[in-house]
Amino acid sequence: MTSVSMRHVDEVPDKELLARHSQGDPHAFATLVQRHRDRMWAVALRTLGDQEEAADALQDACLSAFRAAGRFRGDAAVTTWLHRIVVNACLDRIRRKSVRPATPMGDDATFDAVAPKMPDPTDAHGVSLDVHAALARLPFEQRAALVLVDMMGYSVDDAAQVLEVPPGTIKSRCARGRARLAPLLTHHRNRRDRKNVGGVEGGGMP
C-alpha cells in the first residue's frame, strides 16, 4: 500500500483516504481532516455560536470520525458523513452542557439567507451578532437545518442526508426556523426602511 504522503494530496479521493486510514496509513486521516477542516469548523461554529464550544465539538467530531472510519458504509459522500458527525457532536455538547450561546466570537460571516440585507456596511457586525443570538433561541433541529441549507449552501437533499431525516422534514424545519427568526430580526428591517426614506434615519429632511 502506497502511503498518502507518497502521492499528491489532490490525487487521492476522500473515500480512498478513509479506506487507507482504516488499513493503517498514518497520514491518510490527517490529510482528510486538513482538506475539510474549514467547513467542519464553520458548521460547528455556526451551530453553537461560541468558539470554545465549537472547537471542543470539532475535536470530539474528529476523534469520533477517526474511530468510526472502519464503519463508513460508502453510501454517502465523505463530507456528508463528516458533517453529520460534527452536527452530532454539537448536539451532544448542547445536551451535556445546555449550551445557549448568544454572542459569536470571531465569525462575522454574512448570513444572506436569514438576515435582512443592510445598506450600511457598518451595521454588518451587529446583524451577525443578532442573527447568532436569534439562532440560539431556535430548537436545535431547526437551527441545524438552517445552518446547513441557508448558511452552508447545502441542498435540501444533502442536508437531509447529513441529519438523517427525509427531505420534507428539512423543508419543514427550515420553514419553521425562518418563521421564528423573522420577528426576532424585524427591528433591523425597520431600521433599514427608515434609513431609506429621504436617506436619513427617521425619514424626511433634517
N, C-alpha and C positions, 0 to 999 in steps of 0.2 A: 504493500500500500504506500503510495507516494504521499508524503506529508503535504498539508496545505502550504506550508512555508516554502516548499519547493516549486510551487506554481504561482502564477499571477493571481492575486485575490479575485479579481473581476471574472476570472475564467471559471470559478467554482460556484455552481448553483447553491442556493440555500439548502435545499434538501440533501444535496451531497455533503455539505458541511455538517449537517446534523447527523447524517449517517456515519461520516468519518469520526465525528466526536464519539458516537456510540461504540465505534470499533477501536477507540483508544488513541486517536490522533490528538496530541496535546495542544495543537494550535487551532483546531477547527472551531471550537466553541467561542474562543476569544475573537476570532475573525468574524463569526456570525454576529456576535453582540456588537462589535465595533461597527459593523455595517448598518445595524438597525437601532443603535442606541438612541440616536436623536429623536426618532419618532416614538420609541418606547418611553423616553423621558417626557415628551410632550403629552402623551396620553396620561401618564401618571400625574404630572403637574396640573394639567387642566382638570383632571378628575378630582384631585384632592385640594388644589389651590394653595398648597403650602410646600415650600421647597424641602424642608426637612422630612416631612411625611412622604413626599414624592420620592425623595432619594432612598428612604428606607423601603418603600414599596417596590422601587425598581431593583434594589438589591435583593429583596425577597423573591421577586419575579425571576431574576437571573439565576438565583440558586435553584428555584423550582424547575426552571427550564433545563438547567444543567443536569439535574437529577432525573427529569422525566423524558429526556431526549429519546431514550430507547423505546418509549411508549408512543412516540409520534406515529400516527397511522398513515399520514401522507394524503389524507382525503381533503385537506385544505392547504392553502399557501402557508409557508413557514411564518410569514409576517402575521397572518391571521392568528396562528397558533400562539405566537409570542405576545401579541396584543391581548389575546384572551387571558393569558397568564398574568399580564400586567393589570388588567381590569380586576381580575380575581384577587390579586394581591392588594389592590386599593380597597376593595370591598372588605377583605379580611382586616385591614387596618382600621377601617371605619367601625366594623363590628367590635373589634377589641378595645378601641380607644374612644369610640364615639366622637370621631373627628368631625367637627363642623366648621371648616375654615371659612374665614370671611375676607382675608386680605392675602393676595398672592405676593410673592417676593421675587422680583426679578424677571417675571414673564409678562411682557407688555404686548403680546401678540394681538393683532386686530381680530375682533370677533364679529366679522362681517355678517354672518348669518343670523345672529341673535341680538346684536346690539344695534341701536339706531345709528345711522351714519351722521357724523358730526362735522359741520362745516369748519369749525375752529379746531385745528390740529392740536392746540394746546390743551384741549379737553380730552384727548385720547386716553391719557393715563387714568383720569377719573372714571371714564367709561369702563375701562378694563377692570378697575377695582370693583365697580358696581356690578358688572356682569359676573365676576367671580363670586361676589357676595350673594347675588341672586341665585346663581347656580348651586351654591352651598345649601340653599333652602329647598331645593328640589329633592324628591326621593332619589335614591342612588340610581335606580333603574332608568329613570328619565334623564338624569344627569349624564350617565354613561352613554346613552343613546345620542344625546345632543352633542357630546364631546366628539364621538366618532363620526357622526353624519355632518354636523354643521361646522365643526372646528377642524377635524382631521381630514374631511373630504371623502370619507368612506361612502360607497353606495349603500342603499338600504339593504341589499342582499349581502354585501360583505360585512356590514355591521351586524346583521343577523347571525352570520357565521361566528363572529368574534364573541357575541353574547349568548350564542347557542339558543336562540329563540326564533320563531317564524318571522319573516319579513313584515307581515301585518302587525306584529307586536312592536317592532321597531317604529313603524309609521305611527302607531297609536301613542307610544311613549314620547316620540318627538313632538307630536301634535299637542299632547297634554303638557309637556315641558315648556313648549313655546307659549302656550296659553297662560301658564303660570308665570313665565318670565315677563310677559307683556306689561302687566300693571306695575311690576317692580321697576321697570325701566321707563315708564311713561314720563316721569319728570324730565329726563334727558331729551325726549322727543319734544316736549312742550317748550323746553328752553331753546332748542334749535329753532322751533317755529317762531318764537318771539324775536330771536336774532334776525330771522329772515324778513321780518316786517320792517321796512324802512332802513334795514342794515344796522339798527340799534336795538339792543335788548330792551324789551318793553314796548317796542313799536313806535312809529311816528317820528316826528322830528324832535330833537332835544330841546 
